[in-house]
Amino acid sequence: MAHSNDSASLEIPLPARRHETLGLVIFRRMAAHGLHDARATMLALDVGGQNFRRMLILSRALVVDLARASRRRIVLAPCCATGMTRDEGLLMELIKGGGLDVYAALTDDASCAAGLTTAHAYGEELDQVARRNGWRH
């Protein structure tokens, strides 16, 4: 059954920060092309250097945790889309430290917050990548 939030419209702009956009693209690729997508791996390797594995593991874990916990279909845009769906906006808010209310809106299930901790860890790793690469001031 389709929900009113199943819209694939791209009304939300991409994140302004480079590391957040990177995290979104890696997530999109893994969700669409599999957890071991070569392009997602190359993106992580390119920006993460010797620490790329942590970013990949956290992204994979987040995809799996959300897929298992969600009681509805999470709508993602294609990898090269220039905007975000409502669900991707919620995902980015969750990665940036959003709480159970954001998690519940994304998955329709606030009681099983397995993906919440993973999302926060993924956000912290993306912040570290930004600092290592000099993307933040």
C-alpha positions as semicolon CSV with decimal commas, in nm:
position;residue;x (nm);y (nm);z (nm)
1;M;0,000;0,000;0,000
2;A;0,137;0,342;-0,092
3;H;0,169;0,604;0,180
4;S;0,139;0,975;0,124
5;N;0,512;1,002;0,199
6;D;0,605;0,760;-0,084
7;S;0,653;1,052;-0,321
8;A;0,968;1,045;-0,529
9;S;0,966;1,422;-0,585
10;L;1,304;1,584;-0,532
11;E;1,190;1,903;-0,359
12;I;1,466;1,901;-0,097
13;P;1,807;2,030;-0,214
14;L;2,115;1,816;-0,170
15;P;2,311;1,876;0,149
16;A;2,532;2,183;0,133
17;R;2,830;2,008;0,289
18;R;3,041;1,787;0,067
19;H;3,079;1,503;0,319
20;E;2,703;1,480;0,370
21;T;2,643;1,456;-0,005
22;L;2,913;1,190;-0,022
23;G;2,739;0,992;0,253
24;L;2,407;1,018;0,072
25;V;2,553;0,902;-0,262
26;I;2,728;0,605;-0,098
27;F;2,401;0,513;0,077
28;R;2,202;0,548;-0,247
29;R;2,447;0,330;-0,440
30;M;2,444;0,054;-0,178
31;A;2,066;0,059;-0,147
32;A;2,019;0,047;-0,525
33;H;2,310;-0,169;-0,641
34;G;2,393;-0,388;-0,342
35;L;2,600;-0,364;-0,028
36;H;2,922;-0,436;-0,214
37;D;2,879;-0,183;-0,494
38;A;3,219;-0,111;-0,649
39;R;3,153;0,259;-0,710
40;A;3,048;0,313;-0,350
41;T;3,367;0,138;-0,243
42;M;3,577;0,355;-0,473
43;L;3,413;0,673;-0,341
44;A;3,489;0,568;0,016
45;L;3,845;0,469;-0,075
46;D;3,904;0,796;-0,258
47;V;3,802;1,019;0,033
48;G;3,864;0,792;0,330
49;G;4,213;0,676;0,250
50;Q;4,331;0,401;0,481
51;N;4,020;0,448;0,698
52;F;3,773;0,379;0,416
53;R;3,658;0,045;0,559
54;R;3,487;0,205;0,859
55;M;3,278;0,427;0,632
56;L;3,176;0,129;0,419
57;I;3,091;-0,090;0,716
58;L;2,878;0,181;0,875
59;S;2,700;0,258;0,548
60;R;2,628;-0,110;0,487
61;A;2,506;-0,155;0,844
62;L;2,277;0,146;0,808
63;V;2,124;0,014;0,485
64;V;2,062;-0,325;0,646
65;D;1,931;-0,183;0,975
66;L;1,683;0,047;0,801
67;A;1,570;-0,227;0,562
68;R;1,505;-0,464;0,851
69;A;1,336;-0,214;1,081
70;S;1,124;-0,017;0,837
71;R;0,757;-0,095;0,820
72;R;0,724;0,090;0,493
73;R;0,910;0,149;0,170
74;I;1,186;0,410;0,201
75;V;1,199;0,613;-0,121
76;L;1,543;0,700;-0,256
77;A;1,636;0,905;-0,561
78;P;1,879;0,780;-0,827
79;C;2,246;0,819;-0,740
80;C;2,299;1,120;-0,968
81;A;1,979;1,309;-0,871
82;T;2,023;1,676;-0,791
83;G;1,772;1,676;-0,508
84;M;1,650;1,456;-0,225
85;T;1,326;1,279;-0,153
86;R;1,148;1,343;0,178
87;D;1,284;1,012;0,306
88;E;1,639;1,108;0,214
89;G;1,593;1,436;0,397
90;L;1,488;1,238;0,705
91;L;1,785;1,006;0,655
92;M;2,026;1,299;0,642
93;E;1,865;1,449;0,952
94;L;1,908;1,113;1,126
95;I;2,274;1,091;1,023
96;K;2,332;1,441;1,160
97;G;2,208;1,331;1,503
98;G;1,829;1,323;1,477
99;G;1,639;1,140;1,748
100;L;1,368;0,880;1,775
101;D;1,109;1,113;1,624
102;V;1,307;1,132;1,299
103;Y;1,372;0,757;1,307
104;A;1,002;0,688;1,358
105;A;0,907;0,917;1,067
106;L;1,155;0,739;0,840
107;T;1,066;0,380;0,934
108;D;0,716;0,403;1,086
109;D;0,868;0,227;1,389
110;A;1,017;0,410;1,687
111;S;1,029;0,102;1,908
112;C;1,319;-0,068;1,729
113;A;1,594;0,190;1,701
114;A;1,871;-0,039;1,573
115;G;1,948;0,199;1,288
116;L;1,959;0,508;1,510
117;T;2,299;0,431;1,661
118;T;2,436;0,321;1,325
119;A;2,317;0,645;1,162
120;H;2,484;0,855;1,430
121;A;2,811;0,659;1,395
122;Y;2,796;0,703;1,016
123;G;2,747;1,077;1,061
124;E;3,047;1,096;1,295
125;E;3,260;0,908;1,044
126;L;3,156;1,145;0,766
127;D;3,250;1,439;0,990
128;Q;3,593;1,284;1,048
129;V;3,640;1,239;0,672
130;A;3,555;1,607;0,623
131;R;3,809;1,712;0,886
132;R;4,084;1,487;0,745
133;N;4,027;1,623;0,396
134;G;4,003;1,985;0,505
135;W;3,642;2,022;0,392
136;R;3,540;2,200;0,714
137;H;3,668;2,518;0,870
